[in-house]
Amino acid sequence: MAYTLGIPMDIDKGLYSRKQQILIAGAKLFHKNGFKGTTLQSIAQEIGIEGPSLYNHIKSKNEILSTLLLTNAQEFSDRMQEIKSSSEKALQKLERLISLHIELTLKNPDAMALMLNEWVHLEKADRTKYVKLRDEYDNDFQSILVNSIDEGDLVETEINLMRFMILSSLRSLYAWTAKYHSFNRIELEVSVKSLILNGILKNKNL
């Protein structure tokens, strides 16, 4: 499956399709003003076109939100299945999932920010699909934590709380990256993995 949201916010409009520009502007304004506080006219102004021209590329504001959220959710789902089916130890899978969250956050932080709260504005069918993808991802993430405990790499603790604390941190990382720009991705991955794993590793020398 192709994913098309990984476009910098300071885009050179000549390099991307009009629909990609609309998605970028939509993500930025939905994040800044909320879905309800954003109009199609403001999205058009953001990319320098007339409002009616948007309808040559999208049907509605809801379509923009749906595309942003479901594209991200599907990518998380597909990458989870790839990682889950690998022959690696569960701890290595967990480390890859942390890297995945960092990768997708840096690729499009505005779209990532929408996944926490703006999904409630999806239309019913899209909301149902989004919640299903999210819940399946969470369940798979938890199963990897359980397997890592069973393999003796993580401490035994309340598993739902462990999953909640880790995913809450990873899903809020966009807020940190928006404030602090002078970082190296590799250094960021090392730091995040250290901060998350040091509290749950059974053997700190792993």
C-alpha positions in Angstrom: 0.0 0.0 0.0 1.3 3.5 -0.8 1.3 6.2 1.9 1.3 9.8 0.7 1.3 12.0 3.8 5.0 12.2 4.4 5.5 15.6 3.1 7.2 18.5 4.9 5.0 21.3 6.1 7.2 23.9 4.4 6.5 22.3 1.0 7.7 23.5 -2.4 4.2 23.5 -4.0 5.7 22.7 -7.4 6.8 19.2 -6.2 3.5 17.9 -4.9 0.1 17.4 -6.3 -2.7 19.7 -5.5 -4.5 17.1 -3.4 -1.3 16.5 -1.4 -1.1 20.2 -0.7 -4.7 20.2 0.5 -4.0 17.3 2.8 -0.9 19.1 4.2 -2.8 22.4 4.8 -5.8 20.5 6.3 -3.5 18.7 8.8 -1.9 21.9 9.7 -5.1 23.9 10.3 -7.0 21.0 11.9 -4.1 20.7 14.4 -4.0 24.5 15.0 -7.7 25.3 15.1 -9.5 22.0 15.4 -11.6 20.3 12.8 -14.7 22.4 13.7 -12.7 25.6 13.7 -11.3 25.1 10.2 -13.1 26.0 7.0 -12.5 24.8 3.5 -12.0 28.5 2.6 -9.1 28.7 5.2 -7.5 25.6 3.7 -7.8 27.1 0.2 -6.2 30.3 1.4 -3.4 28.3 3.1 -2.3 26.9 -0.3 -3.2 30.0 -2.3 -6.1 28.9 -4.4 -9.8 29.9 -4.7 -12.2 28.0 -2.4 -14.3 26.5 -5.2 -11.1 25.0 -6.8 -10.8 22.6 -3.8 -13.8 20.7 -5.1 -11.8 19.6 -8.1 -9.7 17.5 -5.7 -11.8 16.7 -2.6 -15.5 16.4 -1.8 -15.6 17.8 1.7 -13.7 18.7 4.8 -14.6 15.3 6.2 -12.8 13.7 3.3 -9.6 15.5 4.2 -9.9 14.4 7.8 -10.7 10.8 6.9 -7.8 10.6 4.4 -5.4 11.9 7.0 -6.5 9.7 9.8 -7.1 6.5 8.0 -3.9 6.7 6.0 -1.9 7.0 9.2 -3.9 4.3 11.0 -3.5 1.9 8.0 0.2 2.5 7.9 0.5 1.7 11.6 -1.5 -1.4 11.1 0.5 -2.7 8.1 3.8 -2.0 9.7 2.6 -3.7 13.0 1.8 -6.8 11.0 5.2 -6.7 9.4 7.0 -6.4 12.7 4.7 -8.8 14.6 5.4 -11.6 12.0 9.1 -11.3 12.1 11.3 -13.9 13.8 12.9 -11.3 16.2 12.5 -11.5 20.0 9.6 -9.5 21.4 12.0 -6.9 22.9 13.4 -6.2 19.4 9.9 -5.9 18.0 9.1 -3.4 20.8 12.2 -1.3 19.9 11.1 -1.3 16.2 7.6 -0.1 17.2 9.2 2.8 19.1 11.2 3.6 16.0 8.0 3.4 13.9 6.2 6.0 16.1 9.2 8.3 15.8 9.4 7.9 12.1 5.8 8.6 11.4 5.7 11.5 13.9 8.7 13.2 12.2 7.2 12.5 8.7 4.0 14.4 9.5 3.5 15.7 13.0 0.3 17.7 12.3 -1.4 14.6 10.9 -0.1 12.5 13.9 -1.6 15.1 16.3 -5.1 14.6 14.9 -5.1 10.9 15.9 -5.5 11.7 19.6 -8.8 13.7 19.5 -10.0 14.7 16.1 -11.0 11.2 15.1 -14.3 11.8 16.9 -15.3 14.0 14.0 -15.1 11.2 11.5 -18.3 10.1 9.8 -19.7 6.9 11.3 -18.3 4.4 8.8 -14.8 6.0 8.8 -14.9 6.3 12.6 -15.8 2.6 13.0 -12.9 1.7 10.7 -10.5 4.0 12.5 -11.3 2.7 15.9 -11.0 -0.9 14.7 -7.5 -0.3 13.3 -6.5 1.6 16.5 -7.8 -1.1 18.8 -6.2 -3.9 16.8 -2.9 -2.1 16.9 -3.2 -1.6 20.7 -4.0 -5.2 21.2 -1.0 -6.3 19.1 1.3 -3.9 21.0 0.1 -5.4 24.3 0.7 -8.9 23.0 4.3 -8.0 22.2 4.7 -6.6 25.7 3.3 -9.8 27.2 5.7 -11.9 25.0 8.6 -9.8 26.1 7.7 -10.4 29.8 7.4 -14.1 29.1 10.8 -14.1 27.4 12.2 -12.6 30.6 13.2 -9.2 29.2 10.6 -7.0 30.8 9.5 -6.7 34.4 6.1 -8.2 35.4 3.7 -5.3 36.0 0.1 -4.3 35.3 0.2 -4.8 31.5 -2.7 -2.5 30.6 -1.0 0.3 32.5 2.4 -0.5 30.8 0.8 -0.3 27.4 -1.1 2.9 28.2 2.0 4.7 29.5 4.2 3.7 26.5 1.6 4.5 23.8 0.6 7.7 25.5 4.2 8.9 25.4 4.7 7.9 21.8 1.5 9.3 20.6 2.2 12.7 22.2 5.7 12.9 20.8 4.5 15.3 18.1 4.1 18.0 20.7 7.8 17.7 21.8 9.1 17.7 18.2 7.1 20.9 17.5 8.9 22.7 20.3 12.4 21.3 19.9 13.7 21.3 16.3 17.5 20.9 16.7 17.7 17.2 17.2 19.1 14.2 15.2 16.6 11.5 14.5 19.0 8.7 15.5 19.9 10.4 18.8 16.1 11.0 19.4 15.4 7.2 18.9 18.2 6.3 21.3 16.9 8.7 23.9 13.3 7.7 23.6 14.1 4.0 23.8 16.3 4.6 26.8 13.6 6.6 28.6 10.9 4.1 27.9 12.7 0.9 28.3 14.8 1.7 31.3 11.7 1.6 33.5 10.5 -1.8 32.3 13.6 -3.8 31.5 14.2 -6.7 33.8 17.9 -6.7 33.1 19.2 -3.2 32.7 22.3 -4.5 30.9 20.3 -5.8 27.9 
